[in-house]
Structure formats: structure tokens, C-alpha cells
Amino acid sequence: LLYERQDPAAINPLRRLLVNDSSPQAKVHALWSLHGLGALAEADLLAAISDPHIRVREHAVRLAESHFDSSPKLLAGAIKAARSDDARLRLQAIFSLGETNAKVAAQALIGMAKNTSNDRWLRAALMSSSSRAAGTMFTELLHDTNFIAAPGGNEFLRQLVTVIGARHEPVQFADALTALANCPVETQPLSQ
């Protein structure tokens, strides 16, 4: 009913619920209701992205995606969430970081790739989120001998090359070719 009526009188009570209620479910409902009313503000998301409850943070990261380019604080919150011990929050943050062109997000994704060992779910999330930063990720990971030696490292690089080729972006393609050309033959994982 809140969504159907689009009643602006519901906005302030929802904001109070988001900040003052102890129930994580109530906070998540408040977040999505504010979103549905077109009233979800940066301050609401900042409060939720630092909430003590993991599921509230997870939903806040998802809802904050469209604000990353205009809010460095929300982007920093998502990067922090990507380092969480909670798998669902970490996966959501990785997916969400793929929605921005910010260089700091690309660096966070590269850091996650280096530290995921051979976790296929995290690697799949990283691959899904890599399209905007595939060239940067490929170049940096190609020159990381620890990454190449890690289980799944070569396969991840092969998949990144596929993403780069599928995107048809000449700059990323040229960067990948340059990185391969400058990589010593003995450490070139893709030459095999």
C-alpha cells in the first residue's frame, strides 16, 4: 500500500524506523520502502551500510549501487563490505562494485581476486563484476606471479581475456595485448 499510494507522509516514519528500530527485518523493509517511494537518500544508505546487522548492510550495498559514482562514502562502505567474513555480504558487495567505473572499485576487485584462492563462487562474482575493469584487472593480475601460481589463477585470466574480447572496447583490448607483449615468456600463463 505504501508503494501504491506513494504517500510522502510515510517517509519520515520510515526513516525513523531505519535508524531507531532494533529489528533488522524492519530496517530492510524501511530501506526498500524508501526506495519504492523514491525517497532513499544518501544519509539513509550511510546509516544502513554501517548497521550492526549483516543483512541490513547487504541490502544497503545493493541499493547504494546507483550512488557509488556520486558518493565516495557509500563506495567505501561497499569496499569494506567486500572484505566481510560473511559470504552473502561479500558476494553482494563484489556484484555491486561492478556497477561503477571508479578506479578504487577496480582496485578492490583486483584485491579480492588475489585473495579468493580457488573459491569458485567468489571467482564467478568477480568475473560477473569485471566487465568495466577487465583490462585493468587483467594487466595487474598477469604480472602477479603469486596469482598466476595460485589454483585457478590461469583460468581466471583466460576468462578475463574472454570478457575483454566480448566487450569490443579497443582500449581494453589494446591494454591486454600490451600487457601480454610485455610479460616475460616464462611467466606468460596464457601462452600454454
C-alpha positions, 0 to 999 in steps of 0.5 A: 500500500505504501508503494501504491499510494506513494504517500510522502507522509510515510517517509519520515516514519520510515526513516525513523524506523531505519535508524531507531528500530532494533529489528533488522527485518524492519530496517530492510523493509524501511530501506526498500520502502524508501526506495519504492517511494523514491525517497532513499537518500544518501544519509539513509544508505550511510546509516544502513551500510554501517548497521550492526546487522549483516543483512541490513548492510547487504541490502544497503550495498545493493541499493547504494549501487546507483550512488557509488559514482556520486558518493565516495562514502557509500563506495567505501562502505561497499569496499569494506563490505567486500572484505566481510567474513560473511559470504552473502555480504561479500558476494553482494558487495563484489556484484555491486562494485561492478556497477561503477567505473571508479578506479578504487572499485577496480582496485578492490576487485583486483584485491579480492581476486588475489585473495579468493584462492580457488573459491569458485563462487567468489571467482564467478562474482568477480568475473560477473563484476569485471566487465568495466575493469577487465583490462585493468584487472587483467594487466595487474593480475598477469604480472602477479606471479603469486596469482598466476601460481595460485589454483585457478589463477590461469583460468581466471585470466583466460576468462578475463581475456574472454570478457575483454574480447566480448566487450569490443572496447579497443582500449581494453583490448589494446591494454591486454595485448600490451600487457601480454607483449610485455610479460616475460615468456616464462611467466606468460600463463596464457601462452600454454 
